[in-house]
Every structure is written in C-alpha cells, then in structure tokens.
C-alpha cells in the first residue's frame, strides 16, 4: 500500500508541477514582486494536497502561539523536503517566507530564474566569511521588506536521531540585524526519509519553540540556545531515536 501511495503521489506531483510551472515562472519573471509568491503558493498547496490525501502525511503543530507577528529568523531542523513546504504555513497570515540557498541554483533554467525573481537569499558557499556577509546584506533587506527568513542551521538534511554541527549563518544574520529567532523541531524524516521514494502515512509533529531576541547576543550564544532547544525537543517528540541518550542520562 505504501508503494501504491508513493507512486500515485509522484505521478500527481509531476503532473501538477508541469501544469503550474509556466504560471509560477511567468508570474515571477514578468509580474515580479509578490505575484511570484502567490503562484508559488498555488504550486505548494497542490503538492501539499497530495501529501495529505495521497501519502496520508498530516501535521500536528505545537507552539503556534510562539511565532512572532513581525518578521524574524526561523532556524529549523532539516530532515526532508516536507518541512520546506509546511513551515511556510505557520507564519502569520499574509506573510511571506524566503530561504537561504546556494547561488548555483539560480543558474538553472526557468526554476532558477523564478527563485531569483522571488528574492530568495542566494550565497556562494565557497566565499567563506564573505558568504556570511552576503546572508546579512540580503537577509536584512528581506526582513525590512516583511519577509520571514527560514534557515536550516545544519546545512543539509539529517536522518532522524542524528545531528550535524550547527553552522553560524542564521545566528550571524540574527545578531547583526537584531531580530527575533524562532527554533523549530519536527520528525518529518520518520515518514519522509531523505531522497526516499517510499513515504509512510502518519502524523508529523512540528514543534515551534519560544522566540528570543538575538539583539546583543553573540553568534555562539544564539546557536547554543537554538541547538539546545531543538535537540532537546527532538528527544521529546522522537524518544525512540534517543534511547541511548536517555539511558546515559539515567
């Protein structure tokens, strides 16, 4: 049954993408501004329809009241493609989100052009310290324009129960701009593993942590606070993945 669900969803996702791609790219390139986001949301909602009704994956949200009413930096756990779509549903109604992505993606015909027109934050990862300055320069502008900035501090998708070093980009942006930071934990990888065709039905728990103001904090302090909350919350929502940690603690 999982194989059938996954096959039907993949067929739907491909069909919906083909049907909406001209609208998304056209709106982003020709109309620009917020029109690209409206068209992109149409595509996203269609995909999410398939996720919920074909794959049977549905969200359970904890802590929605913690999301600030003003633009902020969202630092989230990254386990699958699911959260790149779904986190956007939990910013205030009418608000828009941008992601930090590799500059090379903007060179991809059509898709990359659309991403550029939608004002995603693009960086050259090989630029070292300059890459952080690029995040701040673009991130400050997006925040001032009313966008919420979503960053995955581990830099890549990480399997459930594992973690990678929390990179400084999101913390660097928040401390240099002086804005609120919101940590998010979730267990989407339990149902939608990285690069996996087969996806299991069930409920993804997405937990939005208390926002805190990064003004006056160092990048290390922001990262430490974020990591401690996210990894602690991961142990709570996915306890079976951390049995060794719990055993050691006891």
NORQUI-V510411 format. One record per residue. N is the residue number from 0. RES is the residue in three letters. PSI is psi as a letter, one per 30 degrees, with the letter a starting at -180 (* if undefined). NEAR is the number of other ideal C-beta (glycine too) atoms within 10 Angstrom. D_CENTER is the distance of its C-alpha to the mean C-alpha in whole Angstrom. Layout:
BEGIN
n=N res=RES psi=PSI near=NEAR d_center=D_CENTER
n=N res=RES psi=PSI near=NEAR d_center=D_CENTER
END
This chain:
BEGIN
n=0 res=UNK psi=e near=8 d_center=29
n=1 res=UNK psi=e near=13 d_center=25
n=2 res=UNK psi=e near=9 d_center=26
n=3 res=UNK psi=e near=9 d_center=27
n=4 res=UNK psi=e near=19 d_center=24
n=5 res=UNK psi=e near=18 d_center=22
n=6 res=UNK psi=e near=13 d_center=25
n=7 res=UNK psi=e near=14 d_center=25
n=8 res=UNK psi=e near=20 d_center=21
n=9 res=UNK psi=e near=15 d_center=21
n=10 res=UNK psi=e near=12 d_center=24
n=11 res=UNK psi=e near=18 d_center=22
n=12 res=UNK psi=e near=17 d_center=19
n=13 res=UNK psi=e near=10 d_center=21
n=14 res=UNK psi=e near=12 d_center=24
n=15 res=UNK psi=e near=17 d_center=21
n=16 res=UNK psi=e near=14 d_center=20
n=17 res=UNK psi=e near=9 d_center=23
n=18 res=UNK psi=e near=11 d_center=24
n=19 res=UNK psi=f near=18 d_center=22
n=20 res=UNK psi=e near=15 d_center=21
n=21 res=UNK psi=e near=11 d_center=24
n=22 res=UNK psi=e near=16 d_center=23
n=23 res=UNK psi=e near=25 d_center=20
n=24 res=UNK psi=e near=21 d_center=21
n=25 res=UNK psi=e near=15 d_center=24
n=26 res=UNK psi=e near=22 d_center=23
n=27 res=UNK psi=e near=25 d_center=20
n=28 res=UNK psi=e near=16 d_center=23
n=29 res=UNK psi=e near=10 d_center=26
n=30 res=UNK psi=e near=13 d_center=25
n=31 res=UNK psi=a near=12 d_center=22
n=32 res=UNK psi=b near=12 d_center=21
n=33 res=UNK psi=f near=13 d_center=19
n=34 res=UNK psi=e near=18 d_center=21
n=35 res=UNK psi=e near=25 d_center=18
n=36 res=UNK psi=e near=21 d_center=16
n=37 res=UNK psi=e near=15 d_center=18
n=38 res=UNK psi=e near=22 d_center=19
n=39 res=UNK psi=e near=21 d_center=15
n=40 res=UNK psi=e near=16 d_center=14
n=41 res=UNK psi=e near=14 d_center=18
n=42 res=UNK psi=e near=18 d_center=16
n=43 res=UNK psi=e near=18 d_center=13
n=44 res=UNK psi=e near=13 d_center=15
n=45 res=UNK psi=e near=17 d_center=18
n=46 res=UNK psi=e near=17 d_center=16
n=47 res=UNK psi=e near=19 d_center=14
n=48 res=UNK psi=e near=12 d_center=18
n=49 res=UNK psi=e near=19 d_center=19
n=50 res=UNK psi=e near=24 d_center=16
n=51 res=UNK psi=e near=13 d_center=18
n=52 res=UNK psi=f near=14 d_center=22
n=53 res=UNK psi=e near=20 d_center=22
n=54 res=UNK psi=f near=24 d_center=20
n=55 res=UNK psi=g near=17 d_center=21
n=56 res=UNK psi=k near=25 d_center=17
n=57 res=UNK psi=k near=15 d_center=17
n=58 res=UNK psi=k near=19 d_center=14
n=59 res=UNK psi=j near=13 d_center=16
n=60 res=UNK psi=k near=15 d_center=15
n=61 res=UNK psi=k near=16 d_center=16
n=62 res=UNK psi=g near=18 d_center=17
n=63 res=UNK psi=f near=11 d_center=16
n=64 res=UNK psi=f near=7 d_center=18
n=65 res=UNK psi=f near=15 d_center=17
n=66 res=UNK psi=k near=20 d_center=14
n=67 res=UNK psi=l near=16 d_center=16
n=68 res=UNK psi=f near=8 d_center=18
n=69 res=UNK psi=l near=12 d_center=18
n=70 res=UNK psi=k near=23 d_center=15
n=71 res=UNK psi=l near=23 d_center=13
n=72 res=UNK psi=k near=29 d_center=11
n=73 res=UNK psi=k near=26 d_center=8
n=74 res=UNK psi=j near=29 d_center=8
n=75 res=UNK psi=k near=24 d_center=6
n=76 res=UNK psi=k near=25 d_center=8
n=77 res=UNK psi=j near=22 d_center=7
n=78 res=UNK psi=f near=27 d_center=10
n=79 res=UNK psi=a near=26 d_center=9
n=80 res=UNK psi=f near=16 d_center=8
n=81 res=UNK psi=e near=21 d_center=8
n=82 res=UNK psi=f near=23 d_center=5
n=83 res=UNK psi=f near=17 d_center=4
n=84 res=UNK psi=e near=16 d_center=7
n=85 res=UNK psi=e near=21 d_center=8
n=86 res=UNK psi=e near=22 d_center=6
n=87 res=UNK psi=f near=21 d_center=8
n=88 res=UNK psi=f near=16 d_center=11
n=89 res=UNK psi=g near=20 d_center=11
n=90 res=UNK psi=l near=20 d_center=12
n=91 res=UNK psi=k near=11 d_center=15
n=92 res=UNK psi=k near=5 d_center=17
n=93 res=UNK psi=f near=6 d_center=18
n=94 res=UNK psi=l near=15 d_center=15
n=95 res=UNK psi=l near=20 d_center=13
n=96 res=UNK psi=k near=19 d_center=9
n=97 res=UNK psi=l near=23 d_center=9
n=98 res=UNK psi=l near=17 d_center=7
n=99 res=UNK psi=k near=23 d_center=9
n=100 res=UNK psi=l near=14 d_center=11
n=101 res=UNK psi=k near=12 d_center=14
n=102 res=UNK psi=e near=17 d_center=17
n=103 res=UNK psi=f near=11 d_center=19
n=104 res=UNK psi=f near=13 d_center=16
n=105 res=UNK psi=f near=16 d_center=18
n=106 res=UNK psi=f near=11 d_center=21
n=107 res=UNK psi=k near=11 d_center=21
n=108 res=UNK psi=k near=7 d_center=23
n=109 res=UNK psi=d near=14 d_center=22
n=110 res=UNK psi=e near=16 d_center=18
n=111 res=UNK psi=e near=18 d_center=18
n=112 res=UNK psi=e near=15 d_center=20
n=113 res=UNK psi=e near=21 d_center=18
n=114 res=UNK psi=e near=21 d_center=15
n=115 res=UNK psi=e near=17 d_center=17
n=116 res=UNK psi=f near=21 d_center=19
n=117 res=UNK psi=g near=22 d_center=16
n=118 res=UNK psi=h near=20 d_center=16
n=119 res=UNK psi=l near=20 d_center=12
n=120 res=UNK psi=j near=23 d_center=13
n=121 res=UNK psi=k near=19 d_center=15
n=122 res=UNK psi=l near=20 d_center=16
n=123 res=UNK psi=j near=12 d_center=19
n=124 res=UNK psi=f near=12 d_center=18
n=125 res=UNK psi=f near=9 d_center=22
n=126 res=UNK psi=f near=12 d_center=23
n=127 res=UNK psi=b near=9 d_center=23
n=128 res=UNK psi=e near=8 d_center=23
n=129 res=UNK psi=f near=11 d_center=23
n=130 res=UNK psi=e near=16 d_center=19
n=131 res=UNK psi=e near=19 d_center=19
n=132 res=UNK psi=e near=14 d_center=21
n=133 res=UNK psi=e near=19 d_center=19
n=134 res=UNK psi=e near=24 d_center=16
n=135 res=UNK psi=e near=17 d_center=18
n=136 res=UNK psi=e near=13 d_center=20
n=137 res=UNK psi=e near=19 d_center=17
n=138 res=UNK psi=e near=26 d_center=15
n=139 res=UNK psi=e near=16 d_center=18
n=140 res=UNK psi=e near=13 d_center=19
n=141 res=UNK psi=e near=21 d_center=16
n=142 res=UNK psi=e near=21 d_center=16
n=143 res=UNK psi=f near=10 d_center=20
n=144 res=UNK psi=f near=11 d_center=19
n=145 res=UNK psi=g near=12 d_center=17
n=146 res=UNK psi=k near=20 d_center=14
n=147 res=UNK psi=k near=23 d_center=11
n=148 res=UNK psi=k near=26 d_center=9
n=149 res=UNK psi=k near=24 d_center=5
n=150 res=UNK psi=k near=25 d_center=6
n=151 res=UNK psi=j near=24 d_center=6
n=152 res=UNK psi=f near=22 d_center=10
n=153 res=UNK psi=f near=20 d_center=11
n=154 res=UNK psi=f near=15 d_center=11
n=155 res=UNK psi=l near=9 d_center=11
n=156 res=UNK psi=k near=20 d_center=10
n=157 res=UNK psi=k near=17 d_center=13
n=158 res=UNK psi=l near=13 d_center=15
n=159 res=UNK psi=k near=19 d_center=16
n=160 res=UNK psi=f near=17 d_center=18
n=161 res=UNK psi=l near=11 d_center=18
n=162 res=UNK psi=l near=13 d_center=16
n=163 res=UNK psi=l near=12 d_center=16
n=164 res=UNK psi=k near=10 d_center=17
n=165 res=UNK psi=j near=21 d_center=15
n=166 res=UNK psi=l near=17 d_center=15
n=167 res=UNK psi=f near=16 d_center=16
n=168 res=UNK psi=e near=26 d_center=14
n=169 res=UNK psi=e near=28 d_center=12
n=170 res=UNK psi=e near=28 d_center=15
n=171 res=UNK psi=e near=24 d_center=18
n=172 res=UNK psi=e near=29 d_center=16
n=173 res=UNK psi=e near=30 d_center=16
n=174 res=UNK psi=e near=23 d_center=20
n=175 res=UNK psi=f near=17 d_center=21
n=176 res=UNK psi=e near=21 d_center=20
n=177 res=UNK psi=i near=13 d_center=21
n=178 res=UNK psi=l near=21 d_center=18
n=179 res=UNK psi=l near=18 d_center=17
n=180 res=UNK psi=k near=27 d_center=14
n=181 res=UNK psi=j near=26 d_center=12
n=182 res=UNK psi=k near=29 d_center=11
n=183 res=UNK psi=k near=25 d_center=9
n=184 res=UNK psi=k near=24 d_center=11
n=185 res=UNK psi=l near=29 d_center=11
n=186 res=UNK psi=h near=23 d_center=13
n=187 res=UNK psi=f near=24 d_center=12
n=188 res=UNK psi=f near=24 d_center=13
n=189 res=UNK psi=e near=22 d_center=17
n=190 res=UNK psi=e near=22 d_center=17
n=191 res=UNK psi=i near=22 d_center=14
n=192 res=UNK psi=l near=17 d_center=15
n=193 res=UNK psi=k near=14 d_center=14
n=194 res=UNK psi=g near=7 d_center=16
n=195 res=UNK psi=k near=12 d_center=18
n=196 res=UNK psi=e near=11 d_center=20
n=197 res=UNK psi=k near=12 d_center=21
n=198 res=UNK psi=k near=23 d_center=19
n=199 res=UNK psi=k near=16 d_center=20
n=200 res=UNK psi=l near=14 d_center=21
n=201 res=UNK psi=a near=15 d_center=20
n=202 res=UNK psi=k near=13 d_center=18
n=203 res=UNK psi=k near=23 d_center=14
n=204 res=UNK psi=k near=18 d_center=15
n=205 res=UNK psi=j near=25 d_center=12
n=206 res=UNK psi=j near=22 d_center=13
n=207 res=UNK psi=j near=22 d_center=12
n=208 res=UNK psi=l near=22 d_center=15
n=209 res=UNK psi=k near=13 d_center=17
n=210 res=UNK psi=k near=19 d_center=16
n=211 res=UNK psi=l near=18 d_center=19
n=212 res=UNK psi=k near=13 d_center=20
n=213 res=UNK psi=f near=26 d_center=20
n=214 res=UNK psi=k near=11 d_center=23
n=215 res=UNK psi=f near=8 d_center=25
n=216 res=UNK psi=l near=18 d_center=23
n=217 res=UNK psi=l near=12 d_center=23
n=218 res=UNK psi=e near=19 d_center=20
n=219 res=UNK psi=e near=12 d_center=21
n=220 res=UNK psi=e near=14 d_center=22
n=221 res=UNK psi=e near=25 d_center=18
n=222 res=UNK psi=e near=24 d_center=17
n=223 res=UNK psi=e near=14 d_center=19
n=224 res=UNK psi=e near=19 d_center=19
n=225 res=UNK psi=e near=25 d_center=15
n=226 res=UNK psi=e near=18 d_center=16
n=227 res=UNK psi=e near=11 d_center=19
n=228 res=UNK psi=e near=20 d_center=17
n=229 res=UNK psi=e near=22 d_center=14
n=230 res=UNK psi=e near=16 d_center=16
n=231 res=UNK psi=e near=13 d_center=19
n=232 res=UNK psi=e near=22 d_center=17
n=233 res=UNK psi=e near=23 d_center=16
n=234 res=UNK psi=f near=16 d_center=20
n=235 res=UNK psi=e near=12 d_center=21
n=236 res=UNK psi=f near=17 d_center=18
n=237 res=UNK psi=i near=18 d_center=19
n=238 res=UNK psi=e near=11 d_center=23
n=239 res=UNK psi=f near=9 d_center=24
n=240 res=UNK psi=f near=17 d_center=22
n=241 res=UNK psi=h near=18 d_center=23
n=242 res=UNK psi=e near=11 d_center=27
n=243 res=UNK psi=e near=9 d_center=28
n=244 res=UNK psi=e near=14 d_center=27
n=245 res=UNK psi=e near=11 d_center=28
n=246 res=UNK psi=e near=8 d_center=31
n=247 res=UNK psi=e near=8 d_center=31
n=248 res=UNK psi=f near=8 d_center=31
n=249 res=UNK psi=* near=5 d_center=34
END
